[in-house]
């Protein structure tokens, strides 16, 4: 049978390299793994113009395409409600007829065998319609925080995206639990753990070699951006409780972020 697809798997995401968050690194790891297994994999990144114009990342084993997206900038005219609404409407029209048209053109050109939504946002519904046009099965990746109850109240469209996707991928059992409580039936809900790309794995191995092994108790590790919503402070509080019960443990916190100083203060205080 003749292969009519240009790619085996195409990920479409508004959170991707050169951004440096956990979602971008997770997708990079999966794409690297797919490529090493022999799949023709690629990512179509919908990034703000400033990020899309940044220095290109190191060469990857998979294909990458960037589509700059317009950015909504404030203006002195926004103090006038009618002017603000008009500027917002013009921005949305520009995004709809510019960015989404280019996404459709790229997907029709690449002819992927499967399309994966790397991050669920408003453009995801558009991508699902295009996937149906080219006959590509779809999957949506759920990373957790965007499916918390408070987030869904602000963005109910995310539930619609999952309902229209043929497969839903959760990045952890915790995320799977949140999704299972949604008011929709998800017939194909799988857990796929985030992967470490080669460069990340190398840095982790180097760090472990430089750190002396603990002499007693279990050793724990968190790998995340150091921001408050990741909840690392709760892990520190739990370790303090364990210590009061006579259970010693070592926690290695891997990452950088604005919450680093607060975490260091907690470590000192506890």
N, C-alpha and C positions, 0 to 999 in steps of 0.2 A: 504493500500500500504506500503510495507516495505521500511524503510529509508535506503538508501545505502550510505549516506554521513557521513563522520567522523566529519565534521564541517558544520555549516550553513553559516558562513562568515569567510573568511581568507583574512586579509590585508597583502599585501607584500610591504615593504617599506625600502628604504635606509636611511630614516630619522625617527628614532624611539628611544624609551628609550633604553639605559640610556642617550642618547643625551637629552638636555634640551631646545631645541628650540620650537617655536610655533607649528611646524608641529607635533613633537613628542607628545606634550601635547594635541593637537587637536585629534590625533588618539587615544590616551589613553582615552580621554573623551568619544569618540564614542564607543570604545570597552567596556568600563565600562557600558555605558548605554545599549548597546545591551545585555550584560551579565545579567544586572539587569532585563531586559525584558524577560529573559529566552532563549535567543538565544545562541547556542554554537559558540562562537566567539574566534578568535585567530589571532596572528600576526607573520609573518615570517620576521625577521629583518635582512637586509643585511648590516652589520656594519663593519667599519675598524677594523682590528685585535685588536688595542689598546682599542677601545670602547667596543668590544665584550668581552674582558677579564676583564672589569671593575667590580667593586662590583655589585652583583645582586641587582636590585631594590626591593622595598617592594613587597610583594606578591600581585598579581592582581587577579581580579575575572575572567579573561580570560586567555587563554593559550598563551605562548610565546616560540618562537624558534629563536635562533641566528645562523646566518651563517657568520663567519668571512670572510672578503674580503681582498685580497692582497692590499698593498699600494705601490704606485710608489714613490720610494725614489731616490733622486738625487745622482749623482756619478761624480767623477772627469772626468770620461770618456765621460760625456755628452757634453764636449766642442768639441768633434769630432762628426760632424753631422751623419756620418754613424753608429758610436757606439750608439749615442742617439736613432736613429731610430730602431736599432736592439734591444736595451734594452726595448724600448716602445712596439715593436712587441711581444717580449717574455712576457712582463707583460700582454698584452691583451690576448695572448693565454692562459696564466695561469689563468686569470680571466674567460675566456670563457669556458675552459674545466674543470675548478675546481669549481668555484662558481656557474655557471649556471647549471652544472651537478647536484650539490647538491640541488639547488632550484627545479629542475625537480623531483628528487627523493622524496623530502619532499612533494611536491604538489600531486604526485601520491599516496604517502602513506596516506596523510591526507584526500584526496577525498572531498574537500570543495564543498558545494552547490553553492557558489558564491565567486569570487575572486575580490578584490578591490585593485587597485594600489594606495597605500597611498601617493606616490610621483612619479612623472613622470620623469624617467631618461632612460639611454641607456638600462638598463636591463629590462625595461618595455615591449619592443617588444618581448623579449625572454619569459617573463611571459605570454604574450597574446597568444603566440604559444602553450605553455604548457596548458593554460586554454582551448584552443580549443581541445587539445588531450583528456582531461578528461571531456569535455562537460560542463564546468562551465561558466555561464554567467559572464561578466566582467563589471567593472566600474572603471573609472579613476578620482582621486581627484585632483583638480586644486586649488592651494593656492594663486596664483596671480602673484608674481614677476617673476616666471619662464616663464610666458606667455606674458611678456611685449615685444614689438616689437624688442628691442635691444637684448633681451635674445633669441628670436626665430631665429634671424639672426645667432647666434652662435650655436644654437641647433635646427635645423629645424625638427629633428626626433620627437619632441614633438607633432607636428601637426599630424604626421603619427599615433602616439599612440592614440590620441583622435579619429581619423577617424576610427581606428580599434576597439575601445572600444564600447560596446553596450550601455553604459550609461556614461555620463559625469557629475561629481558633482563639482559645484563651491562653494567656501567657503564664498562668499559674492555676493551682487548684482554688485559691482564694477568688481569683477572677471568675473562674467557672462557677463557683458558688453564687456570686452576685448575678451572673447571667441567668442561672437556673431559676432565679426568683422573678425574672421579668414576666410581664403578662403576655408572653408569646410562646409558641412551641418551637423549640430549636431541635430539629431532628438529628442534626449532625454537628454536635458540639465536642470539639477535641481540645486537649491541653497539649501545647507544644512549648517546652521551656525555651527561654531566650538562649541563644548560642553565643559563644565567645569567638570573635574573629581572631585570626592568627596573631595580629599585633597585640590585642588585648590579652590573649592567653600568655604571650611572651612576657608582658609586663607583670602579670600576676605571678608567673613562675619566678621571675627575678625578685619580686617583692618577698615571696615566701622564702627564698634562699637567703635574703638579707635579714629576715626576722627570726630570732631564736625561738625554738619550739617551746611551748609552755611546759612547765614541770609538773603541773597537776591540774585536774579538772578538765572539763570539755573545752574545746576551742571553737568559737563561733566567728562568723565573718558576715559583714554586710557589704554589698557592692552597689552603690547608688549615688546619684547626685545628692549633695548635702543640703537639702532643703527641708523645711519643717514638716511638710505634708508627707514625707517618706516615713516618718514615725520612728526614726532611730532613737530619739530621746526616750521612747517607751521601752526600748530594749535595754537602755542603760538603767532605767528605773527598775526593770525586772531583775537585772543582774545584782543591783543593790539589795533587793529583797532576798535573792538566793544567798547572798553573802551572809545576811543576818541569820539564815537557816543553816549556815555552816557549809554551803556548797560554793566552792570557788570555781570561777570560769574566766576564760580570756576572750575578749571581743576585739577583733580587728576591724576597723572601720575604713573601707577603701572608697575614696571619692573626694571631690572638691565641691565647694558651693558656699553660698552666703550664710549658711547655718553652721559653718565649721567652728567659729569662735564660740557660739553658744554651746555646742557639743563639748568642746574642750573645757569650758567652764563647768559643765555638768560632771565630766569625768573627774575634775579636780575636787568638786564639792562632794561627790558621792564616794 
